[in-house]
Each structure stands twice: as C-alpha cells, then as structure tokens.
Amino acid sequence: MEDRVDPAPLTPIRLALALPSLAQDGGAERVMLTLIRRLDRRYFAPILIVVDQGSADVADMVPADVPVYDLGVSRVRFAVLPLIRLLYRLRPQALLTGLGHLNLMVALIARSLPPGLVLIGRETSVVSEMNRELGLTALRNLAYRNFYPRLDRVICQSQDMLDDLTKVLRFPSDRAVLIHNPVDLETTRTRAMQKLDSADLFWSNDCSLKLVAVGRLAPQKGFDLLISALAMLPTTTFELLIIGQGELHDELLSQIHSLQLQGRVRLLGYQENPYVFMAQADAVVLSSRYEGLPNVVLEALACGTPVLATPAPGGLREISIIAGGILLADGISAIDLANVIRRFDLDRSAAGAPDMSAFGVDRIVPRYQDLIIETVRDG
C-alpha cells in the first residue's frame, strides 16, 4: 500500500485479534501484542481472543483497556465452535488472526462466521516450506489453495512469503499485502539493559566468542545443525546459549552429550527476558531451515548485536538489504554454520552496523492500521 488512508471513522472499528496462546517464546504473539498496544484508540476498539490462555507468559503485556477472551481449549482444531459462538456474541467488524494454522482454520469456517465480518490473516512463514516439513504436503497445499481465498486479505512479512503464497499456493495477488514485522525498538533496548539475578546463566569468563540462539526447539529452527557446527569449532573458544522450549529438548540434549559439548552448549529453556542475553552476546545465530521474517533477528539487531544466519527461505536477505547487520552462511548445513561463525570470529565487523528505522513501530503499525481500515471499508 503506497498511499496512506485517512481513516476519520465515526466510531472506532471493533477489531478482534486472535492468537493460539500468550507464550513469550512465540514470535507471532510478540508481534500481535506490539500491534495491540500501539493501535490508535481513536480508530480501533481492540479485543484479544486466545485459544488457550494456560501458558500466559506475557499476559501482563496486554493493555488494561483490551478485553481478553479465552476459548479454553488446548488446540486450534478444538476452537471452532467456541470461536464461532464468541464472534456472534461480540460482533466485531474485523478479525485479525496471527498464525498460519489459525488463519487456515478461520478460512475453513468462514461461511459459518457472522455476515460482514472482515477476515485478515497474518502469515508467519513460507507456507509451502512449512507444509513440506509437516508432511502430507500435497493435501496441505490443496487446503490452502482452496480455502485461503475466503480471507479478505493476507499479510505476508517478506517478499519470499508473498511470492510463495501467490505463485505456489495461488492466493489472489491483489489480496496479498507485504508488511514487515514491527519492532518496539525503545522497549527492546530498555529490556536489554536490565540486570539478571542469575549471572551464572551466562558464558564462562574465558569464552572468546559468546553466541546465543533463541527460538522454539523444533525442526524448523535447525538447532541440531547449530550444535553439530559447534562440534567442528575449536574446543575452548566458542560457547552457545540456546533459549527456548519445545518438543526437541531431550533430543538436542542427547546430541550435546554425544558430541561432548556439555561445557560449550547449554539449553536455558524459557527466559522471561531474552534481550539481556542478546545484548551481551557477540552474535546471535539463526540456524533455521525456513523462516518468515524472524523476530529474533529483528530484536537482536535492535539490541545492536550482529546476526549470523543460514540463507533460509523467508525474509533474511530482505532484512539484510534493508537493515544490515547480518552475515549469511553459504548454505543450510552444519558445515556452512561453522564456516560463517569462523568468518565472523576473524572479522567481528563483517556483518556491518544495523539500521532498524524501517522496522520501527512508528513505520509499521500505521500500515497495519491503514490496511484494516481500507479492508473494512471495502467489505
């Protein structure tokens, strides 16, 4: 969208934002909470719908003026009837969903939702790559091709995501919109300067290259590749802290032990404030097999910390071109990650200095607002 829309509504738009959870380690959750805090209340009356509020690590980040409705089910697939009932009761004008499988569920039930409800999905990854990882690729791709067009708009975070959605999955190109993720630069930098009580969670005193990685312990994030890469590097000089939780915890822990990396790679689990670790690291490493527009990269750059990354499908090259601060590996493998870490260790300035102004909330949130207002008007 090139031209700003002049909203001037008679009454604020009743906007429902829906998320699977309020977990701190979810990038979609952080983006949606940033958005909900920054929406101009002259134009929007937001409400938040959560599929399962049981893991509400960041519930305190929801503004006091925003009602929160917990559907009280453990999985998105169980949320169909509770969501339909709630939307008929609340009657919002627009629904913004913040994660791929939740978007797809809403698309599937679109004809059962209140008439006139505008549906906007925010995609979080390169969908065809995600479907390939999850299995039943052809069936999943078919579901997206057949049902996603029921959404009025789909927001993609990077050009790779938009191209995949429109060319591979054939979503109508006039309804796919590229909007990068917003980063609350001031809040991120303030939290990065906080002190932690547990100083022993950090790297050892003789560590010469302090690395940190943040994300779900899931195949997409490639932590297995990163751990293997550390085994290829000199024995005493590199240390890695991995922040996050997920289904691969035990498998990764076993890998660390089998490669005898107990003193060099540590799984820290969930950390309430990952920005402290990012700010004190020499580099943040992203080892993903595919991505959307990774928030951890934007947040690391906001902390002033360079990023070493695989050239995963998604928005990494885009961030690198726009903001700088990223040193990309030649491929997606343990050897490639080991090589990019060595390159950085030889020249700590190789990634360049980042400029994050293009991703600030003051630039991105108005684009979300304009899109929602325009879509409601068109609807």
C-alpha positions as CSV (number, residue, x, y, z in Angstrom):
1,M,0.0,0.0,0.0
2,E,1.7,3.2,-1.2
3,D,-0.8,5.8,-0.1
4,R,-1.9,6.4,3.5
5,V,-5.7,6.1,4.1
6,D,-7.3,8.9,6.0
7,P,-9.4,7.0,8.5
8,A,-11.7,9.6,10.1
9,P,-14.2,7.0,11.3
10,L,-17.4,8.0,13.1
11,T,-16.8,5.3,15.7
12,P,-13.7,3.1,16.3
13,I,-13.6,-0.2,14.4
14,R,-14.3,-3.2,16.6
15,L,-11.3,-5.3,15.9
16,A,-10.8,-8.8,17.2
17,L,-7.2,-10.1,17.3
18,A,-6.9,-13.9,17.7
19,L,-3.9,-15.9,18.8
20,P,-3.3,-19.6,19.8
21,S,-1.6,-18.5,23.1
22,L,0.2,-15.8,25.0
23,A,3.5,-17.6,25.2
24,Q,6.7,-15.5,25.4
25,D,8.7,-17.7,23.1
26,G,6.2,-17.2,20.2
27,G,7.2,-14.5,17.7
28,A,3.6,-14.2,16.5
29,E,2.4,-13.5,20.0
30,R,5.0,-10.7,20.5
31,V,4.2,-9.1,17.2
32,M,0.4,-9.1,17.8
33,L,0.9,-7.8,21.4
34,T,3.1,-5.0,20.0
35,L,0.4,-4.2,17.5
36,I,-2.5,-4.3,20.0
37,R,-0.6,-1.9,22.4
38,R,0.1,0.6,19.6
39,L,-3.2,0.6,17.7
40,D,-4.6,4.2,17.7
41,R,-7.7,4.0,20.0
42,R,-9.3,6.8,18.1
43,Y,-9.8,4.4,15.2
44,F,-9.8,1.0,16.9
45,A,-11.5,-0.7,19.8
46,P,-9.5,-3.9,20.0
47,I,-10.3,-7.2,21.8
48,L,-8.0,-10.2,22.2
49,I,-9.1,-13.8,21.7
50,V,-6.8,-16.5,22.9
51,V,-7.3,-20.2,22.0
52,D,-5.6,-21.4,25.2
53,Q,-4.5,-18.8,27.8
54,G,-3.0,-21.5,30.0
55,S,0.6,-20.6,29.0
56,A,0.1,-16.8,29.5
57,D,3.8,-15.8,30.0
58,V,3.1,-12.4,28.5
59,A,-0.4,-11.7,29.7
60,D,0.9,-8.7,31.6
61,M,1.8,-7.1,28.2
62,V,-1.9,-6.9,27.2
63,P,-3.1,-3.3,27.8
64,A,-5.6,-2.8,30.5
65,D,-8.2,-1.4,28.1
66,V,-8.2,-4.6,26.0
67,P,-10.7,-7.3,27.0
68,V,-9.2,-10.8,26.7
69,Y,-11.4,-13.8,25.9
70,D,-10.0,-17.3,26.5
71,L,-11.6,-20.0,24.4
72,G,-10.3,-22.5,26.9
73,V,-9.3,-25.3,24.5
74,S,-5.9,-26.9,24.1
75,R,-5.7,-27.0,20.3
76,V,-6.8,-24.7,17.5
77,R,-8.8,-27.5,15.9
78,F,-11.0,-27.7,19.1
79,A,-11.7,-23.9,18.9
80,V,-14.1,-23.9,16.0
81,L,-17.4,-23.9,17.9
82,P,-16.2,-21.6,20.8
83,L,-14.8,-19.1,18.3
84,I,-18.0,-19.1,16.2
85,R,-20.2,-18.5,19.3
86,L,-17.9,-15.8,20.6
87,L,-17.8,-13.9,17.3
88,Y,-21.6,-14.0,17.0
89,R,-21.8,-12.6,20.6
90,L,-19.2,-9.9,20.2
91,R,-19.9,-8.9,16.6
92,P,-16.5,-7.4,15.7
93,Q,-16.2,-5.7,12.3
94,A,-12.9,-7.3,11.6
95,L,-10.9,-10.4,12.8
96,L,-7.1,-10.4,12.5
97,T,-5.5,-13.9,13.1
98,G,-1.8,-14.1,13.8
99,L,-0.6,-17.6,12.9
100,G,-0.8,-19.8,9.8
101,H,-2.8,-22.8,11.2
102,L,-5.2,-20.4,12.9
103,N,-5.7,-18.5,9.7
104,L,-6.4,-21.7,7.8
105,M,-9.0,-22.8,10.4
106,V,-10.8,-19.4,10.1
107,A,-10.7,-19.8,6.3
108,L,-12.3,-23.2,6.6
109,I,-15.2,-22.0,8.7
110,A,-15.5,-18.5,7.1
111,R,-19.0,-19.2,5.8
112,S,-20.2,-20.0,9.3
113,L,-19.0,-16.7,10.8
114,P,-21.1,-13.6,11.2
115,P,-22.1,-12.0,7.9
116,G,-20.0,-8.9,7.0
117,L,-17.1,-9.9,9.3
118,V,-13.8,-8.9,7.5
119,L,-11.2,-11.6,7.8
120,I,-7.5,-10.7,7.7
121,G,-4.8,-13.4,8.2
122,R,-1.1,-12.6,9.1
123,E,1.1,-15.3,7.7
124,T,4.2,-16.3,9.7
125,S,6.3,-18.5,7.4
126,V,6.9,-19.6,3.8
127,V,3.8,-21.8,3.7
128,S,4.9,-24.4,1.2
129,E,8.1,-25.0,3.2
130,M,6.1,-25.4,6.4
131,N,3.8,-27.8,4.7
132,R,6.7,-29.9,3.4
133,E,8.1,-30.2,7.0
134,L,4.7,-31.1,8.4
135,G,4.1,-33.8,5.8
136,L,1.0,-34.5,3.6
137,T,2.4,-31.7,1.5
138,A,0.1,-32.0,-1.4
139,L,-3.0,-32.2,0.8
140,R,-2.0,-29.2,2.9
141,N,-1.1,-27.1,-0.2
142,L,-4.5,-28.1,-1.7
143,A,-6.3,-26.9,1.5
144,Y,-4.5,-23.5,1.3
145,R,-5.3,-23.1,-2.4
146,N,-9.0,-24.0,-1.9
147,F,-9.8,-22.2,1.4
148,Y,-7.3,-19.4,1.9
149,P,-9.1,-17.2,-0.8
150,R,-12.0,-16.9,1.6
151,L,-9.8,-14.5,3.6
152,D,-10.2,-10.8,2.6
153,R,-6.5,-10.1,3.0
154,V,-3.4,-12.0,3.9
155,I,-0.4,-10.1,5.3
156,C,3.0,-11.5,4.4
157,Q,6.1,-10.4,6.3
158,S,8.5,-10.8,3.4
159,Q,8.6,-10.9,-0.4
160,D,9.6,-14.6,-0.3
161,M,6.4,-15.3,1.7
162,L,4.3,-13.3,-0.6
163,D,5.7,-14.9,-3.7
164,D,5.2,-18.4,-2.3
165,L,1.6,-17.6,-1.3
166,T,0.6,-16.1,-4.6
167,K,2.7,-18.2,-7.1
168,V,2.9,-21.6,-5.4
169,L,-0.4,-21.6,-3.5
170,R,-2.2,-19.3,-6.0
171,F,-3.7,-16.9,-3.4
172,P,-5.1,-13.8,-5.3
173,S,-2.2,-11.4,-5.7
174,D,-4.5,-8.3,-5.2
175,R,-5.4,-9.5,-1.7
176,A,-1.8,-10.4,-0.5
177,V,0.0,-7.5,1.2
178,L,3.6,-7.2,2.2
179,I,4.1,-5.6,5.7
180,H,7.2,-6.3,7.7
181,N,7.1,-7.1,11.4
182,P,7.1,-4.1,13.7
183,V,9.8,-3.9,16.4
184,D,9.3,-1.8,19.5
185,L,12.9,-0.5,19.5
186,E,12.6,1.5,22.7
187,T,11.1,-1.3,24.7
188,T,13.5,-3.9,23.4
189,R,16.5,-1.8,24.1
190,T,15.3,-0.9,27.6
191,R,14.7,-4.5,28.5
192,A,18.1,-5.4,27.0
193,M,19.8,-3.2,29.7
194,Q,18.1,-4.9,32.6
195,K,20.1,-6.9,35.1
196,L,19.6,-10.6,35.8
197,D,19.9,-12.2,39.2
198,S,21.3,-15.4,37.8
199,A,24.7,-14.3,36.5
200,D,25.7,-18.0,36.2
201,L,23.4,-18.4,33.3
202,F,25.9,-16.5,31.1
203,W,29.0,-17.6,29.4
204,S,32.2,-18.6,31.2
205,N,34.9,-16.0,31.8
206,D,37.4,-17.4,29.3
207,C,34.9,-17.6,26.4
208,S,36.3,-15.7,23.4
209,L,33.1,-15.8,21.3
210,K,29.8,-15.6,23.0
211,L,26.9,-16.9,20.9
212,V,23.1,-17.1,21.6
213,A,20.2,-18.6,19.7
214,V,16.6,-18.1,20.5
215,G,13.5,-20.0,19.3
216,R,11.2,-23.0,19.6
217,L,13.1,-26.2,20.0
218,A,11.5,-27.5,16.7
219,P,12.9,-28.9,13.4
220,Q,12.3,-25.6,11.6
221,K,14.8,-23.8,13.8
222,G,17.8,-26.1,12.9
223,F,19.3,-26.2,16.4
224,D,20.6,-29.7,15.5
225,L,22.6,-28.1,12.7
226,L,24.0,-25.5,15.0
227,I,25.0,-27.9,17.7
228,S,26.8,-30.0,15.1
229,A,28.5,-26.8,13.9
230,L,29.9,-26.1,17.3
231,A,31.5,-29.5,17.4
232,M,33.5,-28.5,14.3
233,L,34.9,-25.4,16.0
234,P,37.9,-25.2,18.4
235,T,37.3,-26.8,21.7
236,T,37.6,-23.9,24.2
237,T,36.8,-20.7,22.4
238,F,33.2,-20.8,21.4
239,E,30.1,-21.1,23.7
240,L,26.5,-21.1,22.8
241,L,23.4,-20.5,24.9
242,I,20.1,-21.7,23.4
243,I,16.9,-20.0,24.8
244,G,13.6,-21.6,24.1
245,Q,11.5,-24.7,24.8
246,G,9.9,-27.3,22.6
247,E,9.5,-30.9,21.6
248,L,13.1,-31.4,20.7
249,H,14.6,-30.6,24.1
250,D,15.6,-34.1,25.0
251,E,16.8,-34.9,21.5
252,L,19.0,-31.8,21.5
253,L,20.3,-32.5,25.0
254,S,21.3,-36.0,23.9
255,Q,23.1,-34.6,20.9
256,I,25.0,-32.2,23.1
257,H,26.1,-35.1,25.3
258,S,27.0,-37.4,22.4
259,L,29.2,-34.6,20.9
260,Q,30.7,-33.9,24.3
261,L,29.7,-30.3,24.2
262,Q,28.2,-30.0,27.7
263,G,30.6,-27.1,28.6
264,R,30.1,-25.3,25.4
265,V,26.4,-25.6,24.5
266,R,23.6,-25.0,27.1
267,L,19.9,-25.2,26.8
268,L,18.5,-22.5,29.1
269,G,14.8,-23.1,28.4
270,Y,12.3,-20.3,28.6
271,Q,13.8,-16.9,29.7
272,E,11.4,-14.0,30.5
273,N,13.9,-11.5,29.1
274,P,15.9,-12.9,26.2
275,Y,17.1,-9.5,25.2
276,V,19.6,-9.3,28.0
277,F,21.3,-12.4,26.5
278,M,21.1,-11.0,23.0
279,A,22.7,-7.7,24.1
280,Q,25.6,-9.4,25.9
281,A,26.3,-11.9,23.1
282,D,29.0,-11.3,20.4
283,A,26.5,-12.6,17.9
284,V,23.0,-14.1,17.7
285,V,22.9,-17.2,15.5
286,L,19.8,-18.2,13.4
287,S,20.1,-21.7,12.1
288,S,16.6,-22.1,10.6
289,R,15.7,-24.3,7.6
290,Y,13.0,-21.8,6.6
291,E,11.5,-18.6,8.1
292,G,9.0,-15.9,7.6
293,L,10.5,-12.6,8.9
294,P,12.2,-13.8,12.0
295,N,11.5,-11.6,15.0
296,V,14.6,-12.8,16.8
297,V,16.8,-11.4,14.1
298,L,15.0,-8.0,14.2
299,E,15.2,-8.0,18.0
300,A,18.9,-8.9,18.0
301,L,19.7,-6.1,15.6
302,A,17.6,-3.7,17.8
303,C,19.9,-4.7,20.7
304,G,22.9,-3.8,18.5
305,T,24.0,-7.4,18.2
306,P,25.1,-8.8,14.8
307,V,23.4,-11.9,13.4
308,L,24.9,-15.0,11.8
309,A,22.3,-16.9,9.8
310,T,21.6,-19.6,7.3
311,P,20.1,-18.3,3.9
312,A,16.8,-19.8,4.9
313,P,13.8,-19.2,2.7
314,G,11.9,-16.2,4.1
315,G,12.9,-12.6,4.8
316,L,16.5,-12.9,6.0
317,R,18.0,-11.5,2.8
318,E,15.4,-8.8,2.9
319,I,16.3,-7.7,6.4
320,S,20.0,-7.8,5.4
321,I,19.4,-5.5,2.5
322,I,17.2,-3.1,4.4
323,A,18.8,-3.0,7.8
324,G,22.3,-4.7,7.5
325,G,23.9,-6.3,10.5
326,I,23.6,-9.9,9.1
327,L,26.3,-12.3,7.9
328,L,24.7,-15.0,5.9
329,A,26.1,-18.5,5.6
330,D,26.6,-20.1,2.1
331,G,24.0,-22.8,2.8
332,I,21.8,-24.5,5.3
333,S,24.1,-27.1,6.9
334,A,26.3,-27.6,10.0
335,I,29.4,-27.0,7.9
336,D,28.0,-23.8,6.5
337,L,27.2,-22.6,10.0
338,A,30.6,-23.5,11.3
339,N,32.2,-21.6,8.4
340,V,30.1,-18.4,9.0
341,I,31.0,-18.5,12.7
342,R,34.7,-18.7,11.8
343,R,34.4,-15.9,9.3
344,F,32.8,-13.7,12.0
345,D,35.4,-14.6,14.6
346,L,38.1,-13.5,12.2
347,D,36.4,-10.2,11.4
348,R,33.8,-9.0,14.0
349,S,32.8,-6.1,11.8
350,A,31.9,-8.4,8.8
351,A,28.1,-8.2,9.4
352,G,28.1,-4.3,9.4
353,A,26.2,-1.9,11.6
354,P,22.4,-2.3,11.5
355,D,19.9,0.5,10.9
356,M,16.5,-0.6,12.2
357,S,14.5,2.5,11.5
358,A,12.5,0.8,8.7
359,F,11.1,-1.8,11.1
360,G,10.2,0.6,14.0
361,V,6.6,0.6,15.2
362,D,6.1,4.1,14.1
363,R,6.6,2.9,10.5
364,I,4.9,-0.4,10.5
365,V,1.9,-0.1,12.8
366,P,0.3,2.7,10.6
367,R,0.5,0.3,7.6
368,Y,-1.4,-2.3,9.6
369,Q,-4.0,0.4,10.6
370,D,-4.4,1.6,7.0
371,L,-4.9,-1.9,5.7
372,I,-7.5,-2.8,8.3
373,I,-9.4,0.4,7.8
374,E,-9.3,0.0,4.0
375,T,-10.4,-3.6,4.1
376,V,-13.3,-2.8,6.4
377,R,-14.4,0.0,4.1
378,D,-14.2,-2.2,1.1
379,G,-16.0,-5.0,2.8
